[in-house]
Amino acid sequence: MNKEVPMDKVSLLRSAIKSEEDGYTFYSLLSKKAINPEAKSRLEHLRDDEKRHKSVLLGLFKKYVGGGIGNLPAKGIGPLNSVFEKGKLKKLKSEMEYINLAIKTELAAARFYKEGIVAIKDKEFADILYQLSEEENSHYEILIAEREAMAGNYFWFSTDATSPMED
């Protein structure tokens, strides 16, 4: 079990909420930097998903814990812990670095939720964590496709060759 995954619902939810807040801020700031309208739209979609995830987690907290969430941890999970500097996104050298950071972040979130399922033995709670894990995994796949498109490797089959099934 990953040391980042708390063994109790309160700590797990607080860490997850903090991470979704960080994700929202990351994608919000990144979407403002985007000059390509399609990239901007995708980043805004990811940002809005992070906001929705936080809402789901707050609902879980209310249902399973009750009361206010209290203080969130200073750091969430994954690579976004060190990406903000004085409320701004640290300057990375290239768009590819931002995409790679987002990929690592989504993968870490998917793993966190999957490991949370194992840590917290509650079927309904686990089902919601599973859904969140699947959504984070789909974000990961979207970002992998974006990275491939940016690298110019967005072809599944060669159109110059015969049918792939005929060879």
LUMDREN-478671 format. One record per residue: x, y, z of N, C-alpha, C, CB in turn. Coordinates in Angstrom, 3 decimals. Glycine has a CB too. Layout:
BEGIN
[r [X; Y; Z]; [X; Y; Z]; [X; Y; Z]; [X; Y; Z]] ...
! end
This chain:
BEGIN
[r [0.845; -1.192; 0.000]; [0.000; 0.000; 0.000]; [0.883; 1.245; 0.000]; [-0.957; 0.004; 1.226]] [r [0.532; 2.195; -0.809]; [1.232; 3.456; -0.930]; [1.114; 4.235; 0.380]; [0.677; 4.278; -2.113]] [r [2.198; 4.831; 0.818]; [2.183; 5.605; 2.063]; [1.338; 6.861; 1.952]; [3.592; 5.980; 2.459]] [r [1.058; 7.322; 0.712]; [0.231; 8.513; 0.527]; [-1.246; 8.239; 0.797]; [0.402; 9.048; -0.883]] [r [-1.653; 6.984; 0.788]; [-3.071; 6.664; 0.945]; [-3.383; 6.437; 2.422]; [-3.452; 5.414; 0.107]] [r [-4.139; 7.362; 3.017]; [-4.513; 7.206; 4.426]; [-5.429; 6.002; 4.612]; [-5.202; 8.477; 4.946]] [r [-5.404; 5.443; 5.792]; [-6.182; 4.247; 6.088]; [-7.566; 4.563; 6.654]; [-5.428; 3.380; 7.059]] [r [-7.888; 5.838; 6.867]; [-9.208; 6.173; 7.396]; [-9.922; 7.119; 6.430]; [-9.090; 6.815; 8.807]] [r [-11.254; 7.133; 6.497]; [-12.064; 7.912; 5.563]; [-11.791; 9.411; 5.661]; [-13.531; 7.645; 5.811]] [r [-11.655; 9.929; 6.875]; [-11.454; 11.369; 7.060]; [-10.172; 11.825; 6.371]; [-11.405; 11.721; 8.560]] [r [-9.073; 11.163; 6.654]; [-7.787; 11.559; 6.071]; [-7.766; 11.342; 4.566]; [-6.646; 10.780; 6.721]] [r [-8.334; 10.218; 4.126]; [-8.376; 9.937; 2.692]; [-9.163; 11.026; 1.965]; [-9.004; 8.548; 2.425]] [r [-10.331; 11.374; 2.486]; [-11.158; 12.389; 1.840]; [-10.505; 13.759; 1.870]; [-12.513; 12.457; 2.504]] [r [-9.900; 14.127; 2.971]; [-9.219; 15.430; 3.039]; [-8.082; 15.499; 2.027]; [-8.677; 15.686; 4.461]] [r [-7.284; 14.449; 1.934]; [-6.191; 14.422; 0.947]; [-6.732; 14.496; -0.475]; [-5.343; 13.151; 1.118]] [r [-7.801; 13.763; -0.729]; [-8.394; 13.749; -2.068]; [-8.992; 15.118; -2.407]; [-9.479; 12.652; -2.166]] [r [-9.669; 15.744; -1.471]; [-10.257; 17.071; -1.703]; [-9.154; 18.079; -2.005]; [-11.089; 17.532; -0.472]] [r [-8.091; 18.051; -1.220]; [-6.960; 18.954; -1.462]; [-6.386; 18.718; -2.857]; [-5.860; 18.755; -0.387]] [r [-6.258; 17.470; -3.253]; [-5.705; 17.140; -4.566]; [-6.609; 17.622; -5.696]; [-5.488; 15.637; -4.683]] [r [-7.918; 17.497; -5.517]; [-8.849; 17.975; -6.544]; [-8.805; 19.503; -6.622]; [-10.294; 17.490; -6.244]] [r [-8.652; 20.172; -5.484]; [-8.491; 21.631; -5.497]; [-7.224; 22.016; -6.262]; [-8.436; 22.189; -4.050]] [r [-6.135; 21.306; -5.988]; [-4.881; 21.577; -6.695]; [-5.040; 21.334; -8.197]; [-3.745; 20.697; -6.132]] [r [-5.739; 20.254; -8.547]; [-5.975; 19.951; -9.958]; [-6.791; 21.038; -10.624]; [-6.680; 18.610; -10.106]] [r [-7.812; 21.512; -9.927]; [-8.643; 22.598; -10.457]; [-7.777; 23.836; -10.721]; [-9.798; 22.941; -9.467]] [r [-6.967; 24.199; -9.742]; [-6.101; 25.371; -9.896]; [-5.114; 25.174; -11.037]; [-5.345; 25.656; -8.593]] [r [-4.522; 23.997; -11.120]; [-3.548; 23.682; -12.171]; [-4.177; 23.834; -13.555]; [-3.002; 22.250; -11.991]] [r [-5.302; 23.170; -13.779]; [-5.936; 23.229; -15.096]; [-6.501; 24.615; -15.397]; [-7.044; 22.191; -15.188]] [r [-6.948; 25.324; -14.371]; [-7.446; 26.678; -14.567]; [-6.319; 27.594; -15.041]; [-8.068; 27.219; -13.267]] [r [-5.198; 27.550; -14.349]; [-4.050; 28.383; -14.730]; [-3.502; 27.972; -16.093]; [-2.941; 28.289; -13.668]] [r [-3.448; 26.682; -16.331]; [-2.921; 26.183; -17.599]; [-3.841; 26.562; -18.763]; [-2.742; 24.657; -17.538]] [r [-5.147; 26.503; -18.545]; [-6.082; 26.867; -19.622]; [-5.942; 28.346; -19.983]; [-7.541; 26.558; -19.204]] [r [-5.591; 29.177; -19.015]; [-5.383; 30.599; -19.297]; [-4.135; 30.825; -20.143]; [-5.275; 31.388; -17.993]] [r [-3.174; 29.908; -20.057]; [-1.956; 30.013; -20.858]; [-2.149; 29.485; -22.279]; [-0.827; 29.259; -20.181]] [r [-3.157; 28.646; -22.470]; [-3.354; 27.987; -23.765]; [-3.763; 28.999; -24.832]; [-4.417; 26.879; -23.649]] [r [-3.118; 28.908; -25.985]; [-3.477; 29.782; -27.103]; [-4.288; 29.024; -28.157]; [-2.212; 30.381; -27.740]] [r [-4.163; 27.711; -28.183]; [-4.930; 26.887; -29.102]; [-6.334; 26.702; -28.520]; [-4.229; 25.508; -29.348]] [r [-7.381; 27.080; -29.263]; [-8.746; 26.981; -28.718]; [-9.151; 25.560; -28.314]; [-9.732; 27.501; -29.735]] [r [-8.725; 24.548; -29.082]; [-9.067; 23.164; -28.721]; [-8.368; 22.746; -27.437]; [-8.691; 22.202; -29.857]] [r [-7.100; 23.103; -27.305]; [-6.353; 22.778; -26.082]; [-6.984; 23.487; -24.890]; [-4.855; 23.177; -26.221]] [r [-7.339; 24.748; -25.080]; [-7.982; 25.520; -24.002]; [-9.274; 24.836; -23.567]; [-8.274; 26.976; -24.462]] [r [-10.085; 24.403; -24.527]; [-11.351; 23.733; -24.222]; [-11.115; 22.429; -23.458]; [-12.132; 23.452; -25.516]] [r [-10.140; 21.653; -23.875]; [-9.849; 20.386; -23.174]; [-9.378; 20.641; -21.742]; [-8.777; 19.579; -23.940]] [r [-8.538; 21.641; -21.578]; [-8.042; 21.973; -20.241]; [-9.181; 22.475; -19.343]; [-6.926; 23.036; -20.332]] [r [-10.079; 23.251; -19.908]; [-11.230; 23.719; -19.134]; [-12.144; 22.558; -18.754]; [-12.017; 24.771; -19.928]] [r [-12.272; 21.593; -19.648]; [-13.067; 20.396; -19.341]; [-12.426; 19.626; -18.176]; [-13.191; 19.479; -20.600]] [r [-11.104; 19.459; -18.225]; [-10.405; 18.778; -17.127]; [-10.562; 19.568; -15.826]; [-8.902; 18.594; -17.466]] [r [-10.452; 20.885; -15.916]; [-10.638; 21.750; -14.740]; [-12.023; 21.536; -14.131]; [-10.449; 23.241; -15.122]] [r [-13.041; 21.531; -14.993]; [-14.416; 21.367; -14.506]; [-14.638; 19.987; -13.894]; [-15.411; 21.593; -15.645]] [r [-13.974; 18.968; -14.431]; [-14.060; 17.632; -13.833]; [-13.458; 17.621; -12.439]; [-13.353; 16.599; -14.717]] [r [-12.358; 18.334; -12.250]; [-11.733; 18.400; -10.922]; [-12.708; 19.050; -9.927]; [-10.387; 19.202; -10.980]] [r [-13.410; 20.086; -10.371]; [-14.393; 20.753; -9.510]; [-15.528; 19.787; -9.157]; [-14.960; 22.021; -10.205]] [r [-15.977; 19.034; -10.140]; [-17.053; 18.060; -9.906]; [-16.578; 16.962; -8.962]; [-17.534; 17.444; -11.241]] [r [-15.331; 16.506; -9.141]; [-14.779; 15.480; -8.246]; [-14.753; 15.987; -6.804]; [-13.353; 15.073; -8.696]] [r [-14.363; 17.241; -6.626]; [-14.331; 17.802; -5.279]; [-15.732; 17.790; -4.680]; [-13.762; 19.239; -5.297]] [r [-16.722; 18.127; -5.483]; [-18.106; 18.123; -5.013]; [-18.535; 16.717; -4.577]; [-19.045; 18.645; -6.115]] [r [-18.168; 15.714; -5.357]; [-18.474; 14.320; -5.011]; [-17.807; 13.956; -3.684]; [-18.005; 13.353; -6.139]] [r [-16.557; 14.344; -3.534]; [-15.816; 14.026; -2.312]; [-16.415; 14.746; -1.095]; [-14.333; 14.407; -2.476]] [r [-16.844; 15.986; -1.284]; [-17.500; 16.702; -0.188]; [-18.797; 16.000; 0.208]; [-17.784; 18.165; -0.588]] [r [-19.521; 15.484; -0.778]; [-20.736; 14.711; -0.489]; [-20.424; 13.449; 0.294]; [-21.455; 14.347; -1.783]] [r [-19.337; 12.778; -0.085]; [-18.906; 11.588; 0.666]; [-18.555; 11.960; 2.098]; [-17.694; 10.917; -0.020]] [r [-17.852; 13.075; 2.254]; [-17.469; 13.512; 3.598]; [-18.715; 13.765; 4.441]; [-16.593; 14.787; 3.531]] [r [-19.667; 14.482; 3.872]; [-20.900; 14.797; 4.602]; [-21.635; 13.516; 5.002]; [-21.822; 15.693; 3.746]] [r [-21.715; 12.552; 4.081]; [-22.462; 11.324; 4.335]; [-21.748; 10.407; 5.328]; [-22.698; 10.584; 3.033]] [r [-20.452; 10.240; 5.166]; [-19.730; 9.245; 5.961]; [-19.071; 9.793; 7.222]; [-18.691; 8.608; 5.117]] [r [-18.844; 11.110; 7.250]; [-18.151; 11.687; 8.399]; [-19.039; 12.686; 9.111]; [-16.848; 12.356; 7.964]] [r [-19.647; 13.584; 8.351]; [-20.483; 14.627; 8.929]; [-19.666; 15.811; 9.394]; [-21.284; 14.077; 10.079]] [r [-20.326; 16.920; 9.584]; [-19.656; 18.125; 10.042]; [-18.818; 18.761; 8.951]; [-18.792; 17.815; 11.231]] [r [-18.081; 19.785; 9.357]; [-17.195; 20.473; 8.422]; [-15.959; 19.639; 8.130]; [-16.790; 21.837; 8.974]] [r [-15.340; 19.901; 6.995]; [-14.166; 19.092; 6.636]; [-12.923; 19.481; 7.415]; [-13.885; 19.216; 5.159]] [r [-12.950; 20.650; 8.044]; [-11.787; 21.069; 8.813]; [-10.635; 21.464; 7.910]; [-11.352; 19.964; 9.752]] [r [-9.456; 21.455; 8.477]; [-8.275; 21.854; 7.721]; [-7.854; 20.751; 6.756]; [-7.123; 22.200; 8.670]] [r [-7.611; 21.155; 5.534]; [-7.078; 20.211; 4.553]; [-5.572; 20.134; 4.729]; [-7.448; 20.633; 3.095]] [r [-4.978; 19.037; 4.299]; [-3.517; 18.942; 4.394]; [-2.856; 20.035; 3.552]; [-3.031; 17.545; 3.937]] [r [-1.632; 20.385; 3.895]; [-0.895; 21.402; 3.141]; [-0.641; 20.937; 1.710]; [0.438; 21.728; 3.837]] [r [-0.481; 19.643; 1.555]; [-0.204; 19.077; 0.238]; [-1.208; 17.986; -0.069]; [1.232; 18.524; 0.164]] [r [-1.552; 17.913; -1.356]; [-2.394; 16.829; -1.820]; [-1.519; 15.644; -2.184]; [-3.255; 17.270; -3.021]] [r [-1.997; 14.847; -3.099]; [-1.233; 13.687; -3.534]; [-0.577; 13.984; -4.878]; [-2.137; 12.436; -3.631]] [r [0.479; 13.281; -5.168]; [1.068; 13.329; -6.494]; [1.926; 14.536; -6.786]; [0.015; 13.267; -7.481]] [r [2.246; 14.690; -8.068]; [3.236; 15.665; -8.519]; [2.842; 17.134; -8.412]; [3.564; 15.382; -9.904]] [r [1.587; 17.451; -8.195]; [1.198; 18.860; -8.131]; [1.650; 19.535; -6.841]; [-0.301; 18.986; -8.268]] [r [2.150; 18.757; -5.900]; [2.587; 19.329; -4.625]; [3.605; 20.443; -4.788]; [3.168; 18.252; -3.757]] [r [4.428; 20.365; -5.822]; [5.503; 21.344; -5.958]; [5.376; 22.217; -7.203]; [6.824; 20.639; -5.982]] [r [4.192; 22.282; -7.800]; [4.057; 23.003; -9.061]; [3.632; 24.465; -8.884]; [3.061; 22.295; -9.937]] [r [3.123; 24.816; -7.712]; [2.673; 26.182; -7.491]; [3.721; 26.976; -6.728]; [1.347; 26.193; -6.735]] [r [3.853; 28.229; -7.130]; [4.812; 29.113; -6.479]; [4.126; 30.456; -6.274]; [6.131; 29.263; -7.325]] [r [3.871; 30.810; -5.033]; [3.215; 32.080; -4.709]; [1.914; 32.256; -5.475]; [4.146; 33.245; -5.008]] [r [1.098; 31.193; -5.508]; [-0.207; 31.265; -6.148]; [-0.184; 31.203; -7.663]; [-0.873; 32.499; -5.739]] [r [0.976; 31.034; -8.235]; [1.093; 30.953; -9.689]; [1.710; 29.625; -10.075]; [1.934; 32.121; -10.245]] [r [1.502; 29.282; -11.315]; [2.075; 28.065; -11.863]; [3.549; 28.316; -12.149]; [1.321; 27.614; -13.150]] [r [4.418; 27.440; -11.654]; [5.838; 27.578; -11.952]; [6.051; 27.496; -13.452]; [6.665; 26.498; -11.225]] [r [7.021; 28.220; -13.924]; [7.317; 28.183; -15.354]; [8.091; 26.914; -15.671]; [8.116; 29.438; -15.794]] [r [7.532; 26.163; -16.579]; [8.227; 25.000; -17.100]; [8.765; 25.374; -18.464]; [7.294; 23.748; -17.175]] [r [9.649; 24.572; -18.999]; [10.342; 24.943; -20.236]; [9.496; 24.788; -21.487]; [11.574; 24.122; -20.384]] [r [8.520; 23.900; -21.468]; [7.770; 23.653; -22.701]; [6.354; 23.169; -22.393]; [8.502; 22.621; -23.576]] [r [5.517; 23.229; -23.429]; [4.169; 22.689; -23.303]; [4.224; 21.201; -22.960]; [3.373; 22.913; -24.604]] [r [5.201; 20.511; -23.512]; [5.344; 19.077; -23.273]; [5.575; 18.797; -21.785]; [6.505; 18.506; -24.110]] [r [6.306; 19.666; -21.114]; [6.524; 19.479; -19.675]; [5.214; 19.628; -18.892]; [7.566; 20.491; -19.157]] [r [4.374; 20.579; -19.302]; [3.079; 20.737; -18.651]; [2.206; 19.503; -18.883]; [2.369; 22.001; -19.167]] [r [2.200; 19.011; -20.109]; [1.400; 17.821; -20.425]; [1.923; 16.619; -19.634]; [1.434; 17.522; -21.954]] [r [3.240; 16.455; -19.590]; [3.812; 15.332; -18.841]; [3.477; 15.421; -17.354]; [5.330; 15.289; -19.031]] [r [3.488; 16.619; -16.807]; [3.115; 16.808; -15.406]; [1.644; 16.444; -15.198]; [3.378; 18.268; -14.962]] [r [0.788; 16.873; -16.111]; [-0.635; 16.543; -16.010]; [-0.848; 15.033; -16.101]; [-1.433; 17.259; -17.115]] [r [-0.111; 14.366; -16.978]; [-0.212; 12.911; -17.128]; [0.167; 12.222; -15.820]; [0.696; 12.412; -18.282]] [r [1.281; 12.632; -15.241]; [1.728; 12.040; -13.974]; [0.703; 12.288; -12.866]; [3.102; 12.614; -13.564]] [r [0.114; 13.467; -12.875]; [-0.875; 13.833; -11.862]; [-2.124; 12.964; -11.960]; [-1.255; 15.304; -12.002]] [r [-2.628; 12.797; -13.170]; [-3.832; 11.984; -13.359]; [-3.568; 10.518; -13.012]; [-4.333; 12.100; -14.807]] [r [-2.405; 10.027; -13.377]; [-2.046; 8.647; -13.043]; [-1.949; 8.470; -11.525]; [-0.708; 8.258; -13.716]] [r [-1.347; 9.432; -10.843]; [-1.234; 9.367; -9.379]; [-2.619; 9.401; -8.730]; [-0.367; 10.536; -8.846]] [r [-3.518; 10.227; -9.260]; [-4.872; 10.307; -8.700]; [-5.622; 8.997; -8.907]; [-5.653; 11.468; -9.338]] [r [-5.507; 8.415; -10.093]; [-6.175; 7.129; -10.369]; [-5.674; 6.061; -9.405]; [-5.931; 6.681; -11.839]] [r [-4.377; 6.011; -9.198]; [-3.792; 5.020; -8.259]; [-4.256; 5.281; -6.835]; [-2.243; 5.056; -8.317]] [r [-4.289; 6.550; -6.436]; [-4.709; 6.914; -5.088]; [-6.119; 6.403; -4.811]; [-4.645; 8.437; -4.895]] [r [-7.039; 6.649; -5.737]; [-8.418; 6.209; -5.544]; [-8.524; 4.685; -5.539]; [-9.313; 6.790; -6.636]] [r [-7.779; 4.017; -6.406]; [-7.812; 2.544; -6.415]; [-7.277; 1.981; -5.106]; [-6.992; 1.988; -7.598]] [r [-6.214; 2.558; -4.597]; [-5.656; 2.087; -3.328]; [-6.575; 2.446; -2.159]; [-4.254; 2.684; -3.104]] [r [-7.318; 3.540; -2.298]; [-8.297; 3.908; -1.274]; [-9.404; 2.880; -1.150]; [-8.895; 5.262; -1.583]] [r [-9.750; 2.261; -2.268]; [-10.770; 1.207; -2.266]; [-10.336; 0.065; -1.348]; [-11.022; 0.679; -3.706]] [r [-9.066; -0.271; -1.433]; [-8.523; -1.366; -0.618]; [-8.434; -0.941; 0.852]; [-7.122; -1.795; -1.142]] [r [-8.069; 0.320; 1.080]; [-7.872; 0.804; 2.450]; [-9.184; 0.943; 3.208]; [-7.153; 2.140; 2.432]] [r [-10.253; 1.343; 2.524]; [-11.540; 1.591; 3.173]; [-12.520; 0.508; 2.740]; [-12.088; 3.012; 2.822]] [r [-12.912; -0.300; 3.668]; [-13.805; -1.437; 3.376]; [-15.267; -1.018; 3.504]; [-13.508; -2.625; 4.330]] [r [-15.796; -0.421; 2.457]; [-17.188; -0.012; 2.436]; [-17.613; -0.024; 0.977]; [-17.401; 1.406; 3.101]] [r [-18.601; -0.830; 0.626]; [-18.979; -1.053; -0.773]; [-19.381; 0.235; -1.489]; [-20.119; -2.045; -0.844]] [r [-20.293; 1.011; -0.908]; [-20.751; 2.237; -1.569]; [-19.605; 3.239; -1.719]; [-21.911; 2.874; -0.778]] [r [-18.838; 3.395; -0.675]; [-17.674; 4.285; -0.680]; [-16.690; 3.813; -1.749]; [-16.988; 4.323; 0.726]] [r [-16.433; 2.516; -1.778]; [-15.502; 1.932; -2.751]; [-16.003; 2.127; -4.181]; [-15.300; 0.436; -2.466]] [r [-17.297; 1.998; -4.394]; [-17.855; 2.193; -5.737]; [-17.605; 3.608; -6.240]; [-19.358; 1.899; -5.740]] [r [-17.759; 4.581; -5.377]; [-17.527; 5.975; -5.775]; [-16.044; 6.210; -6.028]; [-18.045; 6.948; -4.690]] [r [-15.185; 5.657; -5.171]; [-13.746; 5.785; -5.408]; [-13.351; 5.119; -6.730]; [-12.952; 5.164; -4.242]] [r [-13.999; 4.008; -7.040]; [-13.723; 3.323; -8.309]; [-14.112; 4.216; -9.487]; [-14.486; 1.974; -8.381]] [r [-15.278; 4.843; -9.405]; [-15.709; 5.753; -10.480]; [-14.732; 6.908; -10.644]; [-17.119; 6.300; -10.194]] [r [-14.279; 7.472; -9.531]; [-13.306; 8.563; -9.597]; [-11.997; 8.078; -10.220]; [-13.046; 9.142; -8.189]] [r [-11.574; 6.883; -9.840]; [-10.355; 6.314; -10.411]; [-10.484; 6.156; -11.922]; [-10.041; 4.960; -9.764]] [r [-11.634; 5.671; -12.364]; [-11.868; 5.492; -13.808]; [-11.858; 6.835; -14.542]; [-13.213; 4.773; -14.048]] [r [-12.442; 7.853; -13.932]; [-12.432; 9.173; -14.558]; [-11.025; 9.745; -14.634]; [-13.337; 10.127; -13.794]] [r [-10.262; 9.578; -13.568]; [-8.871; 10.050; -13.589]; [-8.077; 9.287; -14.651]; [-8.209; 9.882; -12.191]] [r [-8.356; 8.014; -14.785]; [-7.689; 7.222; -15.805]; [-8.073; 7.708; -17.208]; [-8.039; 5.735; -15.639]] [r [-9.326; 8.095; -17.405]; [-9.722; 8.616; -18.719]; [-9.043; 9.962; -18.987]; [-11.262; 8.766; -18.803]] [r [-8.825; 10.767; -17.952]; [-8.075; 12.017; -18.117]; [-6.644; 11.691; -18.554]; [-8.072; 12.850; -16.789]] [r [-6.072; 10.690; -17.908]; [-4.724; 10.233; -18.266]; [-4.668; 9.870; -19.754]; [-4.310; 9.011; -17.395]] [r [-5.647; 9.110; -20.214]; [-5.668; 8.680; -21.619]; [-5.848; 9.854; -22.569]; [-6.781; 7.666; -21.844]] [r [-6.677; 10.821; -22.207]; [-6.856; 12.031; -23.016]; [-5.533; 12.773; -23.141]; [-7.936; 12.953; -22.397]] [r [-4.842; 12.894; -22.028]; [-3.575; 13.629; -22.028]; [-2.482; 12.879; -22.793]; [-3.117; 13.887; -20.593]] [r [-2.489; 11.558; -22.731]; [-1.537; 10.771; -23.523]; [-1.789; 11.036; -25.010]; [-1.664; 9.240; -23.201]] [r [-3.064; 11.043; -25.415]; [-3.404; 11.317; -26.818]; [-2.967; 12.724; -27.217]; [-4.920; 11.150; -27.049]] [r [-3.147; 13.682; -26.322]; [-2.711; 15.052; -26.599]; [-1.198; 15.107; -26.775]; [-3.149; 15.999; -25.466]] [r [-0.491; 14.412; -25.904]; [0.974; 14.394; -26.009]; [1.406; 13.782; -27.336]; [1.596; 13.608; -24.834]] [r [0.763; 12.701; -27.723]; [1.084; 12.060; -28.999]; [0.782; 12.998; -30.165]; [0.298; 10.746; -29.156]] [r [-0.332; 13.707; -30.080]; [-0.686; 14.653; -31.142]; [0.355; 15.770; -31.224]; [-2.095; 15.247; -30.896]] [r [0.787; 16.263; -30.050]; [1.799; 17.316; -30.029]; [3.122; 16.834; -30.613]; [2.010; 17.814; -28.606]] [r [3.410; 15.562; -30.411]; [4.667; 14.997; -30.906]; [4.564; 14.592; -32.371]; [5.070; 13.794; -30.065]] [r [3.366; 14.702; -32.935]; [3.187; 14.352; -34.337]; [3.010; 12.870; -34.569]; [4.346; 14.835; -35.126]] [r [2.645; 12.121; -33.542]; [2.489; 10.671; -33.655]; [1.027; 10.261; -33.546]; [3.310; 9.963; -32.579]] [r [0.163; 10.994; -34.184]; [-1.248; 10.752; -34.000]; [-1.861; 9.863; -35.077]; [-1.967; 12.048; -33.957]] [r [-1.077; 9.005; -35.692]; [-1.593; 8.120; -36.728]; [-1.677; 6.706; -36.192]; [-0.711; 8.170; -37.989]] [r [-2.824; 6.084; -36.358]; [-2.989; 4.709; -35.901]; [-2.516; 3.747; -36.968]; [-4.449; 4.425; -35.536]] [r [-2.807; 4.056; -38.224]; [-2.429; 3.195; -39.329]; [-1.889; 4.071; -40.452]; [-3.633; 2.333; -39.814]] [r [-1.033; 3.511; -41.250]; [-0.532; 4.212; -42.414]; [-1.589; 4.164; -43.507]; [0.805; 3.600; -42.901]] [r [-1.871; 5.289; -44.092]; [-2.850; 5.316; -45.181]; [-2.209; 4.980; -46.517]; [-3.519; 6.683; -45.258]] [r [-0.873; 4.891; -46.541]; [-0.174; 4.579; -47.782]; [-0.061; 3.078; -48.022]; [1.203; 5.198; -47.767]] [r [-0.258; 2.285; -47.014]; [-0.091; 0.836; -47.126]; [-1.433; 0.166; -47.404]; [0.538; 0.260; -45.842]] [r [-1.355; -1.128; -47.632]; [-2.594; -1.900; -47.800]; [-3.286; -1.987; -46.449]; [-2.307; -3.332; -48.377]] [r [-4.456; -2.528; -46.452]; [-5.225; -2.677; -45.227]; [-4.405; -3.422; -44.173]; [-6.544; -3.416; -45.506]] [r [-4.402; -2.966; -42.913]; [-3.602; -3.619; -41.883]; [-3.976; -5.095; -41.684]; [-3.756; -2.873; -40.574]] [r [-5.192; -5.451; -41.990]; [-5.621; -6.837; -41.811]; [-5.206; -7.730; -42.975]; [-7.121; -6.895; -41.638]] [r [-4.791; -7.129; -44.087]; [-4.420; -7.922; -45.258]; [-2.964; -8.367; -45.214]; [-4.672; -7.128; -46.522]] [r [-2.136; -7.681; -44.445]; [-0.700; -8.022; -44.416]; [-0.402; -9.283; -43.661]; [0.083; -6.907; -43.811]] 
! end
